[in-house]
Amino acid sequence: MSKATKRKHVTKEVLDEYVLPEENQQIVKVVAGKGNNLPEILTADNLTFLVSMPTRFRKNVWIKRGDFVFIEPIEEGDRVKAEISRILYKDQIKYIKEEGKWPDAFMETTNTEKDQMIPDDMLPPSDSSDEDVGDLVVNTNRQKVAVYEESDNETSEDDDDVT
């Protein structure tokens, strides 16, 4: 199978299939990417550990902090305790909630984090009513610089007193 065909089948499986967790699977939240295809996850019981990403997902599908995945426990390894079996997207999460299989511990995080894609501190100030800023986002990679302006009245009065 060529790389393009493999990528097509993997992405179709990830995006289009709606499945419920099996008895050996668990829904968890990705907390951080630790590198080397080993994301750190948070379970519904507030446990954190590393999980491995199978080779079929690598370079085909990406996950980021805040995403939800199915994991299956693995026997070998001390730090890596499970393997990702499925990556969940918004429509799949909605389906699982409708079926009543979504963990209660993650109920409030999906509503607040997934609906608000841009944090409030990255949005531009709302006092610019004249301009339509639309989807403009403040660049957090630049330093914030304070600009102070001197008034011309103070300098002209000082000049008058000297003469």
N, C-alpha and C positions, 0 to 999 in steps of 0.2 A: 504494500500500500504506500502510495507516495505521501509526502509530507502535507501537501495541499488537501488530499482526500482525507487523511487522518484528522487534520484541523477542522475540516468541514463536518465530519461525523462527531467529533468531540464537542464542538460548539453547538451543534444541533441537539445533542443529548443534554447538554447543560441548560440550554435556553428553553427547549420545547417540552421536556418531560416533567410532569407533575406527579411526584411520588410522596408517600408518607414514610416517616421513619420506621424501620423494622425494629424488632425487639433488641437486636444487638447494636443498633445505631443510636446516636445521641445528637441533638441539636446544640451547637455551641457558637459562641461569638468570637471572631478574630480580634485579638487585642493588639498585637504588634507583629510585624514581620522581622524575624530574627536572622534572616539571610539563609542561603543554601537551601531554599525551599522548605524551611522549617518555621512556619508561623506559630506564634504563641496564642493560645485560645483560653477563653473563660467559659467554664461550664455553668449550668443553672445552679449548681451547689457552691459557687464561688471558688472553684479550684482552677488554678492555672498551670498549664504544662505545654510542652511542645508537641506538635503533630507534624507528620510528614505529608508532603504533597506527592501523589503518584506521578510517575513519569508521563502518563497520558495527558495530564493537565499542564505540565511544564511547557512554557513558551506558547501555549494555546489559549489558556484561560488564566486571568490574573485575579487575585483577591487582594483586598485592602483592609485596613483597620475599620472595624464596624460591620463587616460582612458576616453573614451567618452561613454555616456549613454543617453537613452531616459528617460524623466521624465514626469509625469502627475501631475498637481497641485492638492493639497488637501485643503479642506476648514478649517479643525480644526488645531489648533496650531499656535503659533506666530513665533517661530524660525524655525520650520520645515515646509516648504511651499510646498513640493512636495514629490512624491514617485517614485523610480526608476521602470521603467516598462521593460526595456531591456538594456542589456550591449552590447556594440558594439566592435567588433574585426576588425582586419585589412581588411579582405575580405568584411565584411559588410560595413565598411566605404568606401571602393572602390566602392561598388555597389551604395551606396547613392550618392556619387560624380558623378558617371556616369549618374544617373537619374536627376542630377541637384538640389537636395534637401539639399545639405550640406551648412551650414551657411558660409558666406564669412569671418566672424570674425575668424573662426577656420581653414581657408584654409592653412595659412602658418605654424601653429603650428603642424599640422599632418605631414607635409613633413619633418620638421627639428627634431622634438622630437621622432617620431616613428621610423624613419630610423636610427637614431644614438642612439643605445641602451646604449653604454658605453660613458660617458663624457670624453672629452679630458684630463682632469686633472687626470683621473684614469688610463690612459694608461701608460705603461712603456716608458722610454725614447727611442727615435728612433736611438740613436747612437750605439746601440749594433747590428751591421750588421753581426757579426760572428755567433750569436746565432739566431735561429728561435724562437721568443717568442710567435708567434701564438696568442692564445686567453688569454695570461697571462695578468692579471689585477693587478694593485698595490693595496695592502690592505690598505684601508683608516682608519682602526681601529688601526693601529700602529702609534706611534709617529715617525716623521722623525728625524733621528739622523745624525748630521754632523760628519764626520770622518776626522781628520787632521793627516797627517803623517809628522814626522820630518825626515829631510834628514840626512844621516850618515856623510856627508862631514863637516857640521858645528860642530858637536861634536868632530870629530877627530882633527880639527884644534885647538880647544880650549885646548885639551889635550896636543898638541905639544907645545904650548906657555908656559905652566906651567912648564915644565921640564927644 
